[in-house]
Amino acid sequence: MSALKYHLFPALNDNYGVLVHCPDTGETASIDAPEAAAVEKALADTGWKLTHILITHHHHDHVGGVEELKARWKCEVVGSASEPHGLPGLTATVSPGGTYDFAGHTAQIIHTPGHTLGHVTWHFADDGVAFAGDTLFTLGCGRVFEGTMEQMWESMQKLAKLPPETIVYCGH
């Protein structure tokens, strides 16, 4: 199986989105969907077709484009079953500690609360990549909104235990 391909793109004022593409199957996932227009531009830039949205947490700057994209692309929308505020447009849920198969690539679902209580990180161990949403920022960790500082610390420790060669994408 070929390695996954990634396309990082800006969204909103201070977010980043990532498209994940499997060249073997043609499937493409957007990690979160901050806004439909930014995801659509990234899809046009790559020529990929959206088949999945994999959600890290419920904040609007990560799910604001989900329903519009789902309506247009008829894509799967997958997020944590433990998200207390619900996630828009879900077609499937994952459980922290479980796994999810995306195009033959297995994601481990790591519960990383602190920023939000139901926050998850999608870790594709065999591909050496993790999508940490707002648990980790480019210059630190995410703000603690719903959880506690202790939860955020424990979540950061989980990320620190990933293999050192892991590429970690974050939302800001």
VOTI-26583 format. One record per residue: residue in one letter; x negated, y, z of N, C-alpha, C, O, CB in turn. Coordinates in steps of 0.001 Angstrom, whole numbers, padded with zeros to 6 digits, always signed. Atoms other than C-alpha are relative to their C-alpha. Glycine has a CB too. Example, Ala and Ser with C-alpha at 12.3 -4.5 7.8 and 13.67 -1.06 7.14 Angstrom:
BEGIN
A-000890-001190+000000-012300-004500+007800-000900+001200+000000-001936+001181+000665+000992+000027+001246S+000820-001190-000060-013670-001060+007140+000770+001090+000730+000261+002198+000899-000414+000462-001415
This chain:
BEGIN
M-000844-001174+000000+000000+000000+000000-000894+001244+000000-001885+001324+000726+000963-000005+001224S+000748-001257+000101-001261+003455-000931+000179+000845+001247+001168+000718+001969+000442+000792-001232A-000074-000934-001129-001976+006090+001681+001091+001032-000243+001385+001396-001382-001359+000701+000222L-000975-001084+000087+000676+008664+002431-000695+001284-000428-001881+001479-000163+000723+000201+001350K+000502-001319+000386+000227+012136+000955+000773+001037+000813+001922+000812+001195+000155+000252-001556Y-000575-001033-000849+000925+015352+002878-000080+001347-000694-001034+001639-001416-000716+000052+001357H-000022-001360+000531+001882+018870+001883+000475+000929+001114+001642+000893+001503+000927+000108-001268L-000301-000964-001056+001762+021585+004556+000482+001292-000658-000081+001740-001657-001255+000261+000913F-000524-001230+000583+003830+024707+003894+000495+000930+001109+000920+000466+002167+001140-000311-001000P-000517-000955-000992+004788+027905+005753+001522+000049-000038+002147-000199-001069-000579+001409-000249A-001456-000153-000097+008343+028432+006962+000309+001055+001048-000447+001250+002000+000693-001355+000356L-000406-001076-000903+010183+031238+008719-001166+000960+000204-001997+001124-000690+000485-000570+001362N+001068-000977-000236+007878+033810+010326-001277-000629+000507-002368-000134+000222+000459+001035+000979D+001192+000550-000635+005528+031535+012225+000009-001528+000095-000700-002098+000924-000146+000583+001375N-000065+001460-000027+006383+027892+011522-000771-000596-001164-001134+000086-002122+001454-000475-000034Y+000506+000798+001096+004871+025196+009383+000894-001211-000156+001427-001740+000819-001470-000416+000235G-000676+001249+000296+006594+022313+007715-000984-000913-000696-002009-000465-001210+001263+000229-000868V+000842+000971+000688+005085+019146+006319+000897-000946-000773+001871-001474-000238-000905-000780+001000L-000613+001064+000770+006258+016925+003512-000937-001198+000057-002156-001052-000039+000282+000442-001477V+000746+001253-000021+005150+013297+003746+000516-000825-001169+001719-001062-001277+000161-000768+001380H-000406+000675+001236+005180+011363+000473-000704-001348-000143-001912-001459+000065-000304+000885-001221C+000557+001318+000291+004689+007690-000315-000066-000159-001520+000975-000250-002170+000860-001144+000658P+000100+000113+001461+003323+007382-003870+000519-001337-000536+000921-001422-001697-001440+000186-000427D-000464+001314+000460+004299+003698-004039+001512-000055-000183+002000-000656-001140-000428-001071+000980T-001462+000085+000048+008018+004182-003357+000653+001277-000516+001814+001255-000927+000539-000316+001371G-000558-001284+000397+008495+007855-004253+000787+000677+001105+001317+001769+000901+000876-000179-001191E-000737-000592-001112+010107+008497-000864-000772+001183+000582-002001+001169+000659+000271-001053+001092T+000590-001198-000590+009493+011894+000714+000803+000414+001219+002028+000516+001170-000061+001152-001025A-000627-000478-001230+010213+013023+004258-000481+001410+000295-001645+001748+000080-000313-000943+001188S+000365-001293-000565+010283+016532+005611-000053-000198+001505+000912-000670+002105+001019+001144-000412I+000079+000042-001453+009039+016649+009178+000671+001274+000490+000151+002375+000309-001498-000122+000519D-000858-001113-000357+011729+018870+010648+000445+000728-001280-000004+000398-002378-000736+000971+000970A-000494-000789+001136+013526+021346+008384+000320+001404+000513+001483+001738+000736+001273-000670-000666P-000197-001332-000579+013002+024903+009663+001001+000843-000782+001848+001518-000197-001321+000728+000071E-000916-000733+000868+014816+026433+006692+000022-000716-001349-001008-001194-001824-000429+001513-000156A-000138+000739+001254+016139+024910+003490-000866+000585-001109-001486-000167-001862+001452-000014-000438A+000738-000629+001105+014479+027444+001159-001473-000374+000006-002044-000637-001052+000138+001511+000069A+001421+000344-000073+010962+026696+002403-000239-001459-000379-001219-001773-001055-000541+000269+001407V+000129+001421+000362+011479+022933+002092+000219-000160-001500-000526-000886-002159+001017-000879+000799E-000272+000076+001441+012980+023363-001391-001203+000489-000821-001550-000112-001837+001252+000832-000351K+001183-000511+000714+009966+025451-002481-001130-001021+000037-001791-001256-000974-000475+001338+000615A+001057+001013-000122+007559+022812-001162+000299-001200-000893-000613-001756-001506-000149-000456+001467L-000375+001108+000891+009487+020105-003025-000245+000381-001458-000753-000428-002235+001485-000389+000208A+000237-000455+001376+009363+022166-006231-001491+000065-000306-001919-000295-001402+000642+001376-000230D+001455-000094+000195+005623+022784-005760-000644-001365-000214-001614-001483-000963-000644+000683+001198T+000591+001342+000082+004920+019048-005405+000659-000881-001046+000047-001831-001533+000084-000677+001338G-000739+000860+000909+007562+017615-007710+000606-001220+000693+001086-002141+000032-000901-000448-001113W-000540+001127-000763+008684+015266-004927+001490+000189+000232+002008+001303+000150-000735-000153+001344K-001437-000022-000271+012301+014363-004130+000250-000400+001450-000271-001413+001915+000763-000944-000968L-000237+000210-001423+013575+014535-000553+000901-001213+000245+002011-001295-000281+000622+001250+000619T-000789+001183-000361+014765+011198+000864+000259-000084+001498+001187-000773+001922-000707-001261-000465H-000106+000085-001453+014324+011722+004632-000334+001346+000651-001128+002127+000127-000930-001098+000540I+000428-001059-000914+014177+014373+007333-000234-000680+001335+000667-001323+001874+001068+001177+000110L+000371+000602-001284+012368+013231+010491-000134+001136+001008-001019+001983+000886-001342-000840-000108I-000109-001141-000916+013223+015520+013407-000770-000243+001295-000710-001329+001870+001468+000286+000317T+000729+000088-001269+010992+016223+016428+000829+000492+001184+000733-000067+002277-001287+000799-000086H-000812-000537-001099+013451+018299+018506+001081+000930-000544+001108+001233-001737-000889+000752+001020H-001231-000666+000406+016648+020342+018434-000080+001500-000272+000907+002050-000760+000993-000219+001025H+000027-001455+000179+015468+023984+018254+000273+000390-001451-000148-000281-002393-001352+000563+000445H-000453-000445+001324+016917+025930+015339-001155+000191-000986-000997-000066-002179+000774+001302+000132D+001126-000209+000913+013479+026777+013928-000628-001319-000460-001657-001319-001136-001057+000865+000672H+000429+001321+000480+013045+023019+013357+001131-000763-000674+000883-001746-001374-000549-000822+001153V-001141+000703+000607+016549+021991+012277+000922+000927-000798+001965+000483-001278+000805-000696+001080G-000873-000966+000657+017986+025140+010675+000378-000355-001429+001445+000046-001893-000650+001323+000007G-000286+000359+001389+017820+023695+007156+000535-001401-000196+000782-001813-001330-001219+000154-000805V-000370+001421+000119+018909+020127+007922+001302-000198-000775+001328-000949-001750+000135-000623+001387E-001301+000279+000613+022566+020298+006944+000042+000382-001481+000612-000348-002292+001095+000742+000749E+000035-000406+001411+021976+022218+003698-000814-000999-000836-000396-001379-001929-000598+001423-000136L+000836+000961+000727+019181+019842+002644+000680-001363-000108+000622-002010-001153-001360-000149+000690K-000708+001280+000026+021202+016773+003577+001115+000026-001050+001291-000938-001795+000584-000325+001396A-001086-000119+000973+024144+018009+001498-000530-000044-001430+000072-000679-002296+000779+001296+000228R+000560-000053+001360+021947+018678-001537-000654-001303-000416-000438-001778-001531-001011+001117-000103W+000831+001157+000352+019653+015625-001408+000607-001344+000408+000115-002394-000006-001350+000142+000638K-000602+001254-000507+021921+013050+000313-001052-000859+000700-001074-002080+000549+000652-000804-001160C+001133+000664-000640+018873+012179+002415+000367-000536+001384+001365-000135+001983-001178+000964+000111E-000115+000505-001362+018528+010231+005642-000500+001087+000955-001452+001804+000645-000808-001337+000182V+000434-000943-001028+018234+012376+008773-000165-000807+001279+000794-001384+001792+001028+001197+000188V+000334+000874-001123+016502+010663+011685-000582+000826+001138-001472+001651+000934-000996-001103-000436G+000485-000706-001175+015956+011957+015207+000201-000820+001250+000781-001905+001212+000691+001335+000140S-000011+000713-001267+015690+010944+018819+001404-000184+000565+002190+000761+000636-000852+000727+000997A-001270+000303-000667+018661+009235+020446+000046+000637+001388+001124+000790+001962+000205-001525+000109S+000041-000567-001347+017508+010809+023721+000069+001525+000010-000071+002145+001065-001253-000448+000700E-000099-001462+000066+017891+014404+022496+001313+000432+000656+002387+000127+000136-000078+000508-001486P-001223-000312-000744+020358+015847+025021+000925+001000-000683+002108+001054-000350-000362+000524+001336H-000821-001024+000641+021609+018656+022762+000539-000452-001343+001250+000302-002009-000796+001267-000177G-000452+000470+001295+022280+016538+019722-000804+000611-001123-001406+001674-000967+001460+000307-000189L+000736-000455+001169+020734+016942+016323+000970+000024-001184+001807-000869-001309-001240-000922-000291P-000954-000109+001109+022557+018074+013168-000220-001069-001065-001356-001397-001408-000097+001375-000634G+000047+000853+001179+023377+015623+010415-000627-001363+000138-000952-001987-000871-000692+000686-001018L+000684+001286-000169+021884+012488+011936+000701-001125-000749+001926-001245-000720-000096-000352+001474T-000487+001228+000616+022272+009316+009903-000568-001219+000720-000051-002327+000580-000370-000040-001491A+000624+001071-000784+020013+007239+012179-000725+000627+001183-001118+001793+001146-000988-000847-000874T+000741-000473-001163+018379+007540+015575-001158-000935+000292-001158-002102-000099+000919+000117+001227V+001139+000766-000489+015103+006382+017049-000056+000160+001505+000454+001132+002062-001333+000462-000667S+000145-000061-001452+014283+005645+020649-001462+000165+000352-002323-000492-000233+000580-001261+000671P+001386-000132-000449+011149+006815+022405-000548-001367+000412+000117-002134+001108-000102+001002+001178G+000614+001300-000237+008778+003865+022614+000274-000984-001116-000334-002054-001168+000486-000568+001298G-000338+000858+001131+010302+002375+019469-000808+000354-001232-001797+001083-001161+001478+000097-000310T+000665-000261+001272+009263+002466+015848+001048+000336-001062+002243+000100-000881-000857-001221-000439Y-000860-000286+001151+010690+003639+012536-000804-000280-001257-001959+000130-001372+000526+001481+000019D+000658+000299+001267+009849+002355+009066+000362+001067-001022+001532+001236-001367+000397-001406-000512F-000178-000953+001081+009383+005091+006481-000814-000502-001184-002044-000480-001148-000433+001449+000427A+000646+000407+001258+008590+003738+003012-001091-001055+000220-002125-001039-000447-000603+001222-000694G+000982+001044-000284+006763+000725+004457-001115+000420+000934-002044-000353+001169-000592-000468-001263H+000975-000523-000957+004744+002867+006884+000710+000143+001349+001778+000749+001435-000604+001383-000483T-000646+000029-001310+005508+002426+010576-000395+001204+000843-001575+001491+001043-000352-001286+000734A+000209-001107-000934+005928+005433+012842+000316-000488+001396+001367-001082+001635+000879+001235-000369Q-000270+000232-001416+005596+004965+016576+000647+001271+000533+000190+002376+000241-001317-000369+000803I-000733-001147-000527+008031+007226+018412-000478+000247+001431-000191-000532+002339+001555-000241-000049I+000585-000328-001301+006241+008891+021324+000852+001082+000657+001034+002160+000091-001489+000470-000148H-000783-000984-000736+008389+010676+023895-000958+001048+000552-001832+000736+001361+000831-000671+001146T+000883-001091-000415+006719+014062+024419+000834+001173+000527+000874+002237-000091-000902+000459-001183P-000813-001076-000563+009032+016113+026658-000863+001107+000601-002069+000960+000796+000941-000554+001060G+000646-001188-000572+008177+019488+028107+000564+001208-000715+001245+002034-000107-001570-000059-000135H-000575-001078+000801+009035+021881+025293+001523-000146-000003+002244+000813+000272-000567-000020-001458T-001406+000376-000174+012442+020159+025153+000007-001388+000651-000995-002101+000622+000793+000006-001388L-000068+001280-000712+013644+017125+027093-000028-001206-000932-000557-002255-000564+001249-000050+000839G-000063+001135+000913+014236+014917+024055-001054+000016-001097-000959-000757-002050+001338-000052-000621H+001035-000159+001026+011148+015954+022049-000741-001308-000254-001091-002027+000682-000992+001087+000412V+000800+001174+000364+009369+013168+020137-001097+000396-000972-000980+001371-001714+000888-001102-000617T+001089-000099+000969+006120+012882+018223+000068-001245-000867+000227-002356-000361-001408+000140+000705W+000003+001103+000968+006064+010723+015090-001460-000347-000287-002182+000455-000879+000776+000385-001332H+001395+000405+000167+002768+008774+015053-000095-001169-000985+000349-002280-000693-000622-000390+001365F+000259+001028+000996+001838+006840+011921-001428-000487+000222-002364-000017-000423+000209+000541-001469A+001327+000445-000439-001070+004959+013504-000834-000542-001153-002012-000203-001274+000134-001064+001076D+000765+000593+001104-002078+002986+010399-000441+001042-001020-001395+000819-001766+000826-001071-000692D+000352-001083+000918-002183+006242+008427-000839+001078+000672-001306+002009+000015+001255+000620-000576G+000836-000945-000731-004052+008135+011157+000559+001398+000082-000187+002375+000012-001328+000059-000618V-000616-001317-000026-001546+010958+011414+001134+000023+001024+001819-000978+001237+000522+000386-001402A-001094-000186-000950+000866+012336+014020+000634+001364-000260-000039+002322-000641-000504-000116+001480F-000754-001233+000179+003567+014992+013798+000569+000370+001356+001532-000237+001825+001133-000154-001082A-000249-000323-001405+003774+016699+017191+001028+001095+000212+001284+001470+001356-001271+000402+000648G-001011-001048-000175+006411+019367+016519-000534+001139+000833-001567+001724+000508+001255-000565+000647D+000412-001113-000859+006178+021942+019306-000606-000457+001322-000695+000329+002265+001180+000892+000276T+000758+000401-001192+004401+019835+021899-001375+000639-000060-001897+001114+000948-000117-001555+000106L+001325-000571+000205+001121+021051+020446+000106+001129-001013+000766+000981-002042-001012-001081-000475F+000103-001107+000946+000484+024403+018768-001439+000059-000495-002314-000608+000058+000432+001360+000654T+001366-000110+000513-002570+025363+016724-000948+000617+001023-002154+000373+000971-000012+000827-001275L+000856-000638-001006-003851+027410+019675+000438-000335+001426+000264+000485+002328+000004+001512-000195G-000422+000373-001348-002434+025532+022665+001184-000936-000046+001375-001662-001022+000345+001236+000818C-001189+000843-000044+000725+023768+023706+001239+000877-000102+001180+002091+000092+000034-000851+001297G-001261-000718+000121+004345+024724+023175+000482+000522+001334+000071+000037+002389+001052-000889-000609R-000599-000536-001221+006293+026766+025679+000881-001066+000632+001483-001886-000061+000819+001287-000295V-000852+000922-000735+008091+024802+028350+001357+000672+000157+001500+001621+000928-000622-000384+001395F-001345-000558-000060+011796+025537+027830+000911-000823+000894+001546-000283+001800+000591+000094-001391E-000959+000843-000715+013735+022578+029193-000663-000914+001021-000065-001252+002042+000783-000831-000982G+000689+000936-000871+011178+020339+030812-000771+000717+001090-000482+001859+001447-000932-000873-000802T+000855-000549-001057+008568+020901+033472-001438+000056-000491-001799-000560-001494+000101-000850+001298M+001427-000050+000334+004905+021749+033367-000631-001386+000139-001527-001744-000625-000736+001016+000905E+000519+001364-000190+004217+018238+034655+000327-000869-001205-000511-001653-001651+000582-000633+001282Q-000363+000764+001198+006128+016739+031718-000864+000409-001186-001325-000441-001948+001489+000200-000337M+000833-000466+001110+004213+018917+029268-001425-000530+000150-002037-000944-000834-000006+001545-000068W+001345+000526-000240+000922+017871+030860-000063-001485-000372-001005-001922-001033-000408+000204+001481E-000038+001432+000341+001887+014192+030568+000101-000196-001515-000524-001103-002065+001192-000693+000706S-000118+000086+001455+002878+014745+026934-001322+000319-000673-001713-000347-001632+001086+000945-000507M+001319-000339+000559-000451+016417+026198-000986-001140+000211-001830-001399-000647-000546+001293+000639Q+000872+001151-000263-002207+013445+027807+000285-001139-000980-000639-001833-001402+000182-000492+001449K-000346+001021+001002-000319+011088+025462-000658+000332-001333-001204-000549-001997+001541-000106-000173L+000627-000401+001258-001554+013092+022480-001520-000135+000073-002163-000501-000911+000384+001443-000349A+001449+000103-000177-005091+013148+023892-000478-001450-000113-001641-001699-000431-000409+000581+001358K+000365+001420+000081-005039+009327+023957+000081-000565-001415-000304-001712-001642+000894-000807+000907L-000007+000471+001382-004456+009078+020207-001442-000172-000461-002333+000515+000039+000771+000988-000931P+001373+000149+000495-007516+007852+018306-000566+001333-000455+000154+002136-001048-000050-001006-001151P+000579-001315+000289-009948+010754+017829+000059+000401-001474+000014+001591-001785-001422+000023+000452E-000061-000320+001426-009730+010524+014032+001417+000366-000468+001621+000691-001638-000516-001178-000809T-001392-000307+000357-005949+011143+014118+000140+001469-000404-000320+002368+000300+000947-000321+001182I-000339-001353+000433-004839+014185+012155+001343+000330+000617+002312-000407+000432+000035+000129-001574V-001229-000378-000691-002200+015998+014197+000545+001279-000639-000129+002308-000674-000253+000201+001534Y-000692-001164+000547+000259+018355+012512+000928+000537+001085+001555-000237+001809+000799-000362-001310C-000896-000615-000974+002168+020828+014683+000901+001010-000716+000698+001330-001887-000810+000690+001145G-001004-000866+000615+005069+023191+014084-000366+001474-000083+000229+002213-000867+001254-000125+000742H+000382-001424+000005+003342+026531+014801-001521+000123+000019-002051+001234+000018+000620+000751+001222
